[in-house]
Amino acid sequence: MSFLSTIGSLILAFILLLIIKSNIQKSEVDNRKTNKDSLYYIGLVLTLCISVNSFLFIIFSIIDKVMPDTIYNSFNYYYNGGMSSEVAMMIATLIVAFPLYVLFSYLIDKDIKQDPSKKDLTLRKSVIYLALIVTSLTVLSLIITIIYSYLMGSLLNIFLLKSLATFLVSALLFAYYYYSLNRDYNSSTKVPQFLTILSILIVVLTVGFSISTFGNPSKVRDLSIDNNKVNDLTTISYSISNFYDQNKKLPENLDLFGGNLKDRETGVGYEYKIASASSSKYSLCATFKRDVNYGNDYRLSTWNHPKGYHCFDLDALKKQYY
């Protein structure tokens, strides 16, 4: 599941909405009302698709973060506290899309209460069915992805949690829209208000917990800065190893290949120390903002570092990968 899957769902929903609208009988309501209803329902479907996709992506990311699976052994996985660009995008998308979904739901509900005949509009029923279809396709794609991950060796508890989250979201949506289709707008009920408050509470808690889990913006910024420094040091160390392979000695300084790589925060070049003229061992030093532990993987653990000034003891005979 990714941002591209959201775009795909939106394109599908928009095309189907145009087909539905073109087949609506204009005798149901006048053109002005039809256009207003179309705007409301198009907004409802699009924001629903975006919200469901973003919400489940965030839930899955939290599960992966809280319950790490060692078969996905990579830097991004061990990047403690770091928030990937996809997670950040989905959180931002949910923060914008979900309130709009609540707004469109409120406007439609208010409109039907003022004109109960709109409850039986072909447009309304078609859009509700469309919302369920698109949401079902999204949920089915997620279920396929979850099962695939499990068959490829993902942990059973992760498989069960993701399946449960997907099932609960889809069940609640189907239950609500089934109720909406058969709702009697002439009778007083608190069900819509209760479900609205419940969904807002769930989304707020999810966004808050995700930010707490992956790190607040200040922490994420610090970790990104540290990540850039480690990337630079990795590039320098790899170049040093190549130089040593060709010349059987360490370079005297970093001007040959690392002169352009500097601490982006201070603009000062990284510190380079040679153990001895005949040795292949050397050190690269930098100042970091946070403690970071990339895990036990031998390719990544080399770059574990504390907060503050730290030197990495390296060997030109062993190329460092990152």
C-alpha positions as CSV (number, residue, x, y, z in Angstrom):
1,M,0.0,0.0,0.0
2,S,1.4,3.4,-0.9
3,F,0.5,6.9,-2.1
4,L,0.1,5.5,-5.6
5,S,-2.6,3.1,-4.5
6,T,-4.5,6.1,-3.1
7,I,-4.2,8.0,-6.5
8,G,-5.4,4.8,-8.3
9,S,-8.5,4.6,-6.0
10,L,-9.3,8.3,-6.5
11,I,-9.1,8.0,-10.3
12,L,-11.4,5.0,-10.3
13,A,-13.8,6.7,-8.0
14,F,-13.8,9.9,-10.1
15,I,-14.5,8.1,-13.3
16,L,-17.3,6.0,-11.9
17,L,-18.8,9.2,-10.4
18,L,-18.9,10.9,-13.8
19,I,-20.6,7.8,-15.2
20,I,-23.2,7.8,-12.5
21,K,-23.9,11.5,-12.8
22,S,-24.3,11.3,-16.5
23,N,-27.0,8.7,-16.0
24,I,-28.9,10.5,-13.3
25,Q,-32.4,11.5,-14.3
26,K,-32.7,15.2,-14.1
27,S,-36.4,15.0,-13.2
28,E,-35.4,13.9,-9.7
29,V,-34.3,17.5,-8.7
30,D,-33.6,20.7,-10.6
31,N,-30.1,21.2,-12.1
32,R,-28.9,23.5,-9.4
33,K,-29.7,21.0,-6.7
34,T,-28.2,18.2,-8.7
35,N,-24.9,20.1,-9.1
36,K,-24.8,20.8,-5.4
37,D,-25.5,17.2,-4.5
38,S,-22.9,16.0,-7.0
39,L,-20.3,18.2,-5.4
40,Y,-21.1,16.9,-1.9
41,Y,-21.1,13.2,-3.0
42,I,-18.0,13.5,-5.1
43,G,-16.2,15.1,-2.1
44,L,-17.6,12.4,0.2
45,V,-16.3,9.5,-1.9
46,L,-12.9,11.0,-2.6
47,T,-12.2,12.0,1.0
48,L,-13.5,8.6,2.2
49,C,-11.1,6.7,-0.1
50,I,-8.2,8.9,0.9
51,S,-9.0,8.6,4.7
52,V,-9.3,4.9,4.7
53,N,-6.1,4.3,2.7
54,S,-4.1,6.8,4.9
55,F,-5.5,5.5,8.2
56,L,-4.7,1.8,7.4
57,F,-1.3,2.8,6.1
58,I,-0.5,4.6,9.4
59,I,-1.9,1.6,11.5
60,F,0.3,-0.8,9.5
61,S,3.4,1.4,9.9
62,I,2.8,1.6,13.7
63,I,2.5,-2.2,13.9
64,D,5.8,-2.6,11.9
65,K,7.5,-0.1,14.2
66,V,6.3,-1.5,17.5
67,M,6.7,-5.1,16.5
68,P,9.9,-5.2,14.3
69,D,10.4,-8.2,12.0
70,T,14.0,-9.1,11.5
71,I,13.4,-10.4,7.9
72,Y,13.0,-6.7,6.9
73,N,16.6,-5.9,8.0
74,S,17.4,-2.5,6.5
75,F,18.4,0.9,7.6
76,N,14.9,2.4,7.3
77,Y,13.7,-0.4,9.6
78,Y,16.3,0.3,12.3
79,Y,16.1,4.0,12.0
80,N,15.0,4.6,15.6
81,G,12.4,7.3,15.9
82,G,12.7,8.3,12.3
83,M,9.6,8.9,10.2
84,S,9.7,7.8,6.6
85,S,8.4,10.2,3.9
86,E,5.5,7.9,3.1
87,V,4.3,7.8,6.8
88,A,4.7,11.6,7.1
89,M,2.7,12.1,3.8
90,M,-0.1,9.7,5.0
91,I,-0.4,11.5,8.4
92,A,-0.6,14.9,6.6
93,T,-3.1,13.5,4.2
94,L,-5.3,12.0,6.9
95,I,-5.2,15.3,8.9
96,V,-6.6,17.1,5.8
97,A,-8.9,14.5,4.2
98,F,-10.7,13.2,7.3
99,P,-12.1,16.6,8.5
100,L,-13.3,17.2,4.9
101,Y,-15.0,13.8,4.9
102,V,-16.8,14.7,8.2
103,L,-17.8,18.0,6.7
104,F,-19.3,16.5,3.6
105,S,-21.1,13.9,5.6
106,Y,-22.6,16.6,7.8
107,L,-23.7,18.7,4.8
108,I,-25.4,15.7,3.2
109,D,-27.1,14.7,6.4
110,K,-28.3,18.3,6.9
111,D,-29.5,18.6,3.3
112,I,-31.6,15.4,3.6
113,K,-33.2,16.5,6.8
114,Q,-34.3,19.7,5.1
115,D,-35.5,17.8,2.0
116,P,-36.3,14.2,3.0
117,S,-37.1,13.3,-0.7
118,K,-33.3,13.4,-1.4
119,K,-32.9,10.2,0.7
120,D,-34.1,8.3,-2.4
121,L,-32.0,10.1,-4.9
122,T,-30.4,7.8,-7.4
123,L,-27.2,9.8,-7.0
124,R,-27.1,9.2,-3.3
125,K,-27.7,5.5,-3.5
126,S,-25.2,5.1,-6.4
127,V,-22.5,7.0,-4.5
128,I,-22.9,5.0,-1.3
129,Y,-22.6,1.8,-3.3
130,L,-19.6,3.3,-5.1
131,A,-18.0,4.2,-1.8
132,L,-18.4,0.7,-0.6
133,I,-17.1,-0.8,-3.8
134,V,-13.9,1.4,-3.9
135,T,-13.3,0.8,-0.2
136,S,-13.8,-2.9,-0.7
137,L,-11.2,-2.9,-3.4
138,T,-8.8,-1.1,-1.2
139,V,-9.4,-3.5,1.7
140,L,-9.1,-6.5,-0.6
141,S,-5.7,-5.3,-1.9
142,L,-4.6,-4.8,1.6
143,I,-5.7,-8.3,2.6
144,I,-3.8,-9.7,-0.4
145,T,-0.7,-7.8,0.7
146,I,-1.0,-9.0,4.3
147,I,-1.4,-12.6,3.2
148,Y,1.5,-12.3,0.8
149,S,3.7,-10.9,3.6
150,Y,2.7,-13.8,5.9
151,L,3.5,-16.4,3.2
152,M,6.9,-14.8,2.7
153,G,7.7,-15.3,6.3
154,S,6.2,-12.3,8.2
155,L,5.4,-13.0,11.9
156,L,2.0,-14.5,12.7
157,N,1.1,-11.8,15.3
158,I,1.8,-9.0,12.7
159,F,-0.3,-10.8,10.2
160,L,-3.2,-11.2,12.7
161,L,-3.0,-7.5,13.9
162,K,-3.0,-6.1,10.4
163,S,-5.9,-8.4,9.4
164,L,-7.9,-7.4,12.5
165,A,-7.4,-3.7,11.8
166,T,-8.5,-4.1,8.1
167,F,-11.5,-6.2,9.2
168,L,-12.6,-3.7,11.8
169,V,-12.4,-0.7,9.5
170,S,-14.2,-2.5,6.6
171,A,-16.9,-3.9,9.0
172,L,-17.6,-0.4,10.5
173,L,-17.8,1.2,7.1
174,F,-20.2,-1.4,5.7
175,A,-22.4,-1.3,8.9
176,Y,-22.6,2.5,8.8
177,Y,-23.5,2.8,5.2
178,Y,-26.0,-0.1,5.4
179,Y,-27.6,1.8,8.2
180,S,-27.5,5.0,6.2
181,L,-29.3,3.5,3.3
182,N,-32.2,2.3,5.5
183,R,-32.2,5.2,7.9
184,D,-35.5,7.0,8.7
185,Y,-34.6,10.7,8.7
186,N,-38.0,11.6,10.2
187,S,-37.1,9.9,13.5
188,S,-34.6,11.3,16.0
189,T,-31.4,9.3,16.5
190,K,-28.0,9.9,18.1
191,V,-26.3,7.1,16.0
192,P,-24.7,9.5,13.4
193,Q,-23.4,11.9,16.1
194,F,-22.0,9.0,18.2
195,L,-20.2,7.4,15.2
196,T,-18.9,10.8,14.2
197,I,-17.4,11.5,17.6
198,L,-16.1,8.0,17.8
199,S,-14.4,8.2,14.4
200,I,-12.9,11.6,15.2
201,L,-11.5,10.3,18.5
202,I,-10.0,7.2,16.8
203,V,-8.3,9.3,14.1
204,V,-7.0,11.9,16.6
205,L,-5.6,9.1,18.9
206,T,-4.0,7.4,15.9
207,V,-2.4,10.5,14.6
208,G,-1.1,11.4,18.1
209,F,0.2,7.9,18.7
210,S,1.9,7.7,15.3
211,I,3.7,11.0,15.9
212,S,4.7,9.8,19.4
213,T,5.9,6.5,17.9
214,F,7.9,7.8,15.0
215,G,9.0,11.0,16.6
216,N,7.8,14.6,16.8
217,P,9.0,17.0,14.0
218,S,11.9,18.3,16.0
219,K,13.2,14.8,16.7
220,V,12.6,13.7,13.1
221,R,14.6,16.7,11.9
222,D,17.5,15.9,14.2
223,L,17.5,12.3,13.0
224,S,17.4,13.3,9.4
225,I,20.4,15.6,9.9
226,D,22.3,12.7,11.6
227,N,21.3,10.4,8.8
228,N,22.8,12.8,6.2
229,K,26.0,12.9,8.1
230,V,26.2,9.1,8.3
231,N,25.5,9.0,4.5
232,D,28.4,11.4,3.9
233,L,30.7,9.4,6.1
234,T,29.8,6.2,4.3
235,T,30.5,7.8,0.9
236,I,33.9,9.0,2.2
237,S,34.8,5.6,3.7
238,Y,33.9,3.8,0.5
239,S,36.2,6.2,-1.4
240,I,39.0,5.7,1.0
241,S,38.7,1.9,0.6
242,N,38.9,2.3,-3.2
243,F,41.9,4.6,-2.9
244,Y,43.6,2.1,-0.6
245,D,42.9,-0.8,-3.1
246,Q,44.6,1.1,-5.9
247,N,47.5,2.7,-3.9
248,K,48.1,0.4,-1.0
249,K,48.1,3.3,1.4
250,L,45.6,5.7,2.9
251,P,45.1,9.2,1.5
252,E,46.8,12.0,3.4
253,N,43.5,14.0,3.5
254,L,40.0,14.0,2.1
255,D,40.6,16.6,-0.6
256,L,40.9,14.0,-3.3
257,F,37.3,12.8,-3.1
258,G,35.7,14.1,0.1
259,G,36.4,17.8,-0.1
260,N,32.9,18.6,-1.2
261,L,31.3,16.5,1.5
262,K,30.9,18.8,4.6
263,D,28.8,18.9,7.6
264,R,25.7,20.6,6.2
265,E,24.9,22.1,9.6
266,T,28.2,23.9,10.2
267,G,29.7,23.9,6.7
268,V,32.9,22.4,8.2
269,G,34.6,19.3,6.7
270,Y,34.4,16.0,8.5
271,E,37.4,15.0,10.7
272,Y,39.8,12.4,9.3
273,K,42.4,10.7,11.4
274,I,45.0,8.1,10.2
275,A,46.1,5.5,12.8
276,S,49.6,5.2,11.3
277,A,51.3,5.6,7.9
278,S,51.6,1.9,7.4
279,S,48.2,1.0,8.7
280,S,44.9,0.6,6.8
281,K,43.0,1.8,9.9
282,Y,41.6,5.3,10.2
283,S,38.8,7.3,11.9
284,L,36.0,9.6,10.7
285,C,34.4,11.9,13.2
286,A,31.3,14.1,13.3
287,T,29.0,15.6,15.9
288,F,25.5,14.1,16.1
289,K,22.2,15.4,17.6
290,R,20.7,12.2,18.8
291,D,21.7,8.7,20.0
292,V,21.0,6.3,17.2
293,N,21.2,2.5,17.2
294,Y,20.7,0.9,13.8
295,G,20.5,-2.6,15.2
296,N,22.8,-5.6,15.2
297,D,23.2,-6.0,11.5
298,Y,27.0,-5.9,10.8
299,R,26.5,-3.5,7.8
300,L,24.6,-1.0,10.0
301,S,25.9,-1.4,13.5
302,T,29.2,0.2,12.4
303,W,27.3,3.5,12.3
304,N,25.7,3.3,15.7
305,H,26.5,6.6,17.5
306,P,25.8,8.5,20.7
307,K,24.7,12.1,20.9
308,G,27.5,14.6,20.5
309,Y,31.0,14.2,19.1
310,H,31.9,10.7,18.0
311,C,34.6,9.0,15.9
312,F,34.1,5.8,13.9
313,D,37.1,3.5,13.9
314,L,37.2,2.0,10.3
315,D,39.5,-0.2,8.2
316,A,40.1,0.5,4.5
317,L,40.3,-3.2,3.9
318,K,36.7,-3.5,4.9
319,K,34.3,-1.5,2.7
320,Q,31.4,0.0,4.6
321,Y,28.0,-0.2,3.1
322,Y,24.9,1.7,4.2
